[in-house]
């Protein structure tokens, strides 16, 4: 992570977002959409999605390293993401904020919306643009489903529906999600969410510090 110091009073202070690798493309899209030229991004490995116990310790180290490099304004591009409150303790320790919500599937839909439908989605398997792009790498190969499709019932037997939370309108990603639902034997639903609360969260974090 390279540090850029402010030169002159006309520049906004640099904001470093330390995020989940699953959100990199989306955060950069929001940066471009909102013209947040002072936003910089670094990511922890996307595979931590499967190892939430690694998130808080890695974030702690990333924040320490960032501060040592001169960053004063830092935002955590994670929801709780299965850390059981440990990520919040890291954020509190360093005086930084994170994205609100239990996971990205919630803030993509918007926390108000998610609160209303979370109960109905209890038996649903969520996919996002990232997970569509990485379906083979994140699910088929690690779970051995490419070689042992009979394991699908063991892993996905308790789900009833696959819900694709679409950040963009991409027919190719739609095909992946539909094919995944068919493969897993789940009812398919597509919900166009855009970037949800991620846009507002980054806009607030990037607002000038008073």
HUNORHU-V753249 format. One record per residue. N is the residue number from 1. RES is the residue in one small letter. SS is DSSP state (helix for helix, strand for strand, loop for the rest). OMEGA is omega in radians with two decimals (999 if undefined). BURIAL is 1 if it has 9 or more other ideal C-beta (glycine too) atoms within 8 Angstrom, else 0. Layout:
# HUNORHU-V753249
N_RES_SS_OMEGA_BURIAL, N_RES_SS_OMEGA_BURIAL
This chain:
# HUNORHU-V753249
1_x_loop_-3.12_1, 2_x_loop_-3.12_0, 3_x_loop_3.03_0, 4_x_loop_3.12_0, 5_x_loop_3.10_0, 6_x_loop_3.06_0, 7_x_loop_3.13_0, 8_x_loop_-3.04_0, 9_x_loop_-3.07_0, 10_x_loop_-3.09_0, 11_x_loop_3.00_0, 12_x_loop_3.12_0, 13_x_loop_3.14_1, 14_x_loop_3.05_1, 15_x_strand_3.05_1, 16_x_strand_3.04_1, 17_x_strand_3.07_1, 18_x_strand_-2.90_1, 19_x_strand_2.97_1, 20_x_strand_3.13_1, 21_x_helix_3.11_1, 22_x_helix_-3.08_1, 23_x_helix_-3.00_1, 24_x_helix_-3.09_1, 25_x_helix_-3.10_0, 26_x_helix_3.12_1, 27_x_helix_3.11_1, 28_x_helix_3.09_1, 29_x_helix_3.10_1, 30_x_helix_3.09_1, 31_x_helix_-3.14_1, 32_x_helix_-3.11_0, 33_x_helix_-3.08_0, 34_x_helix_3.13_1, 35_x_loop_-3.13_0, 36_x_loop_-3.04_1, 37_x_loop_-3.11_0, 38_x_loop_3.12_1, 39_x_strand_3.05_1, 40_x_strand_-3.03_1, 41_x_strand_2.92_1, 42_x_strand_-3.00_1, 43_x_strand_2.93_1, 44_x_strand_-3.06_1, 45_x_loop_3.12_0, 46_x_helix_-3.11_1, 47_x_helix_3.07_0, 48_x_helix_3.02_1, 49_x_helix_3.14_1, 50_x_helix_-3.07_0, 51_x_loop_-3.04_0, 52_x_loop_3.11_1, 53_x_helix_3.14_0, 54_x_helix_-3.01_0, 55_x_helix_-3.06_1, 56_x_helix_3.12_1, 57_x_helix_3.14_0, 58_x_helix_3.12_1, 59_x_helix_3.11_1, 60_x_helix_-3.14_1, 61_x_helix_-3.12_0, 62_x_helix_3.13_1, 63_x_helix_3.10_1, 64_x_helix_3.14_1, 65_x_helix_-3.12_1, 66_x_helix_3.12_1, 67_x_helix_3.12_1, 68_x_helix_3.12_0, 69_x_loop_3.03_1, 70_x_loop_3.10_0, 71_x_loop_3.12_1, 72_x_loop_-3.08_0, 73_x_strand_-3.03_1, 74_x_strand_3.09_1, 75_x_strand_-3.11_1, 76_x_strand_-3.13_1, 77_x_strand_3.07_1, 78_x_loop_2.81_1, 79_x_loop_3.11_1, 80_x_loop_2.99_1, 81_x_loop_3.04_1, 82_x_loop_-3.12_0, 83_x_loop_3.11_1, 84_x_loop_3.12_0, 85_x_loop_-3.12_0, 86_x_helix_3.10_1, 87_x_helix_3.09_1, 88_x_helix_3.14_1, 89_x_helix_3.07_1, 90_x_helix_3.12_1, 91_x_helix_3.14_1, 92_x_helix_3.13_0, 93_x_helix_-3.06_0, 94_x_helix_3.13_1, 95_x_loop_3.11_0, 96_x_loop_3.14_1, 97_x_strand_3.09_0, 98_x_strand_3.03_1, 99_x_loop_3.12_1, 100_x_loop_3.04_0, 101_x_loop_-3.14_1, 102_x_loop_-3.12_0, 103_x_loop_-3.08_1, 104_x_helix_3.12_1, 105_x_helix_3.10_1, 106_x_helix_-3.06_1, 107_x_helix_3.01_1, 108_x_helix_3.14_1, 109_x_helix_-3.04_1, 110_x_loop_-3.02_1, 111_x_helix_3.13_1, 112_x_helix_3.11_0, 113_x_helix_-3.10_0, 114_x_helix_-3.14_1, 115_x_helix_-3.10_0, 116_x_helix_-3.01_0, 117_x_helix_-3.06_1, 118_x_loop_-3.13_1, 119_x_loop_-3.14_0, 120_x_loop_-3.09_0, 121_x_loop_-3.05_1, 122_x_loop_-3.11_0, 123_x_loop_-3.09_0, 124_x_strand_3.08_1, 125_x_strand_-3.09_1, 126_x_strand_2.94_1, 127_x_strand_3.10_1, 128_x_loop_3.07_1, 129_x_helix_-3.14_1, 130_x_helix_-3.09_1, 131_x_helix_3.01_1, 132_x_helix_-3.14_1, 133_x_helix_-3.04_0, 134_x_loop_-3.04_1, 135_x_helix_3.13_1, 136_x_helix_-3.07_0, 137_x_helix_-3.05_0, 138_x_helix_-3.06_1, 139_x_helix_-3.01_1, 140_x_helix_-3.08_1, 141_x_loop_-3.13_1, 142_x_loop_-3.13_0, 143_x_loop_3.12_0, 144_x_loop_-3.07_0, 145_x_loop_3.11_1, 146_x_loop_-3.14_0, 147_x_loop_-3.10_0, 148_x_loop_-3.11_0, 149_x_helix_3.10_0, 150_x_helix_3.12_0, 151_x_helix_-3.12_1, 152_x_helix_-3.13_1, 153_x_helix_3.14_0, 154_x_helix_-3.07_0, 155_x_helix_-2.98_0, 156_x_helix_-3.07_1, 157_x_loop_-3.12_0, 158_x_loop_3.09_0, 159_x_loop_3.10_1, 160_x_loop_-3.01_0, 161_x_strand_2.94_1, 162_x_strand_-3.14_1, 163_x_strand_3.09_1, 164_x_strand_3.07_1, 165_x_strand_-2.98_1, 166_x_strand_3.06_1, 167_x_loop_-3.12_1, 168_x_loop_3.06_0, 169_x_loop_-3.08_0, 170_x_loop_-3.11_0, 171_x_helix_-3.13_0, 172_x_helix_3.11_0, 173_x_helix_3.07_1, 174_x_helix_-3.13_1, 175_x_helix_3.12_0, 176_x_helix_-3.11_1, 177_x_helix_3.12_1, 178_x_helix_3.12_1, 179_x_helix_3.11_0, 180_x_helix_3.12_1, 181_x_helix_3.13_1, 182_x_helix_3.14_0, 183_x_helix_-3.08_0, 184_x_helix_3.12_1, 185_x_loop_-3.08_0, 186_x_loop_3.01_1, 187_x_strand_-3.07_0, 188_x_strand_3.03_1, 189_x_strand_3.07_1, 190_x_strand_3.09_1, 191_x_strand_3.08_1, 192_x_strand_-3.07_0, 193_x_loop_-2.94_1, 194_x_loop_-3.12_0, 195_x_loop_3.05_1, 196_x_loop_-3.11_1, 197_x_helix_3.13_1, 198_x_helix_-3.14_1, 199_x_helix_-3.13_1, 200_x_helix_-3.13_0, 201_x_helix_3.13_1, 202_x_helix_3.11_1, 203_x_helix_3.11_1, 204_x_helix_-3.11_0, 205_x_helix_-3.07_1, 206_x_helix_3.14_1, 207_x_loop_-3.14_0, 208_x_loop_3.10_0, 209_x_loop_-3.12_0, 210_x_loop_999_0
